[in-house]
Amino acid sequence: MTTTASRLIRQHQVIETLDANVGDEVVLAGWVHKRRDFGSVVFVDLRDRSGIVQLVFDHGLGTPEPSMEVANRLRNEYVIIVRGTVRNRDESAINPKLATGSLEVIVTEAVIENAAKNPPFYIQDGIDVDETLRLRYRYLDLRRPEMQKIMMVRHQVIRAFRAYLDEHGFVEMETPILTKSTPEGARDYLVPSRLQSGEFYALPQSPQIFKQLLMLAGMERYYQVARCFRDEDLRADRQPEFTQLDIETSFLTAEQLQTMMEEMLQKVLKDTVGMDLQIPFQRLPYQEAMERYGSDKPDLRFDMAFVDLADVVKDSEFRVFQDAIAAGGTVKALVAPGIAGYSRKQTDELVEFVKTYGLKGLATVAVQEGGTIKSSISKFFTEEQLANIVQTCGAQAGDLILIAAAGRKEVLVALGALRVKLGNDLGLADPNTYKFLWVTDFPLLSYDEEEGRFVAEHHPFTMPKYEDVELLATNPEKVRAEAYDIVLNGYEIGGGSMRIYRRDIQEQMFTALGFSKEEAYEKFGFLLDAFEYGAPPHGGIAFGLDRIIMLLGGGKSLRDCIAFPKTASGTDLMMDAPATVSEEQLKILHLALRD
């Protein structure tokens, strides 16, 4: 390794060699991606953020002896700076996998900036290595071209969102990170206050109240690329800290806002990933989404909508169906294409799958080639009745009808999960297709058996539909919300609503949630008071940027599209966080730990 300062300063990125003419001089810098030694000639693939180019160290082509000595010392991931001349590769040596694969650089000067140990995994795409190792050495993982590509997609998408919103009169504003803990959401991350002993800040789960206050302040159109924090159980598409594109507007209806967001997504995706979106997006009321797909975020890349069989089977002799209908439940079917030939073992596996969602079993009707019908419940049905089931379901030869009978919620949830499983197992969802959907008219409230009260489905500041406001006091579970989610390929990528902007309606909402007037004022008095100073009608939406990047960038989880993510247990393996702190730090914060 050289012990003196570099004599070279980078002047070009690798990708810029494409703009050079044969014989032009370039000065490049980056990491040694691969080295191939042929004795008198050494080939080095040089990698920087923009790509990879082949360097040629060849004394016969003008590489001086000191640079040849440098070439002999190079190893993977060494940081180097080189000067050289661009030339075309021989036709037989062109590498079509590289953007620069028709060029190479004959090195005339080379400097090693820094040596490197052998990395714990190869710095290349498609590595088969445990994710915990990748996260422990995340700075190395991020060097891999596929990870850098995802990070660049992230940058470009966020930049494009900002550009659209700037052009349409939105103002980017920041809201506090240290704020107040409020109920009705996930668990807060708490931050003890040194100056106010025994009191705590909370990290924001979203900027919800602040953006509403900005509407009261007359800002009219606001946005923020906001960091948010939720202390909840994690999975592949969730992180304890995440980034959302937060948007709020005044004087727009829900329909106007949705139209604007469609136009924004259309432009952003066209400009960043070249995707042509057809707008308007499909709209589906929540209740219809649940009845047809068992999900409020259905993947519409494939159909497999449920078929209601209650009227068709109500006169059958099958007690399971009769009992479910008599108890106020339902009987629904799912038609799985092309698997009528499933073995007993395979259908048993499907039964075991739905049992994990509360169902006791599934009835099956297989439409075999030639039109014959084979069913697990044939002894309870006539041939005519089975044929009626097949006709009602629209099943074709080769299809397998899977029927569930139980309480409505159990059937919808279990069949919804089974639909997703079969869609994945049978390859029904085209990975190159993007289906956007608005789900609207959500319930405003749901009853929480554990807490013994109603809780907000979205948040307690969501406006009820005007025609349902009076039901808040008499029939809360019947109230529909002016809320809407945007769904892409089975993932919720954004959610929003029109907001309550009148004190009387907000107080009714708090009452429905079980708050006394005193409790409501203690938590949200500042907001209730603000409504009395001329609050405009307003509403907004928040997009999950991490999730959008995951879907557009081809990542398998959110961890693939966040530079420094946490594990499924919420830990940072690279920084070894969370970690213990000293007794002195606890003492300053007036805290002590209990066993």
Order of alpha helices (4+ residues) and beta strands (2+ residues): beta-beta-beta-alpha-beta-beta-alpha-alpha-alpha-beta-beta-beta-alpha-beta-beta-alpha-beta-alpha-beta-alpha-alpha-beta-alpha-beta-beta-alpha-beta-alpha-beta-beta-beta-alpha-beta-beta-alpha-alpha-beta-alpha-alpha
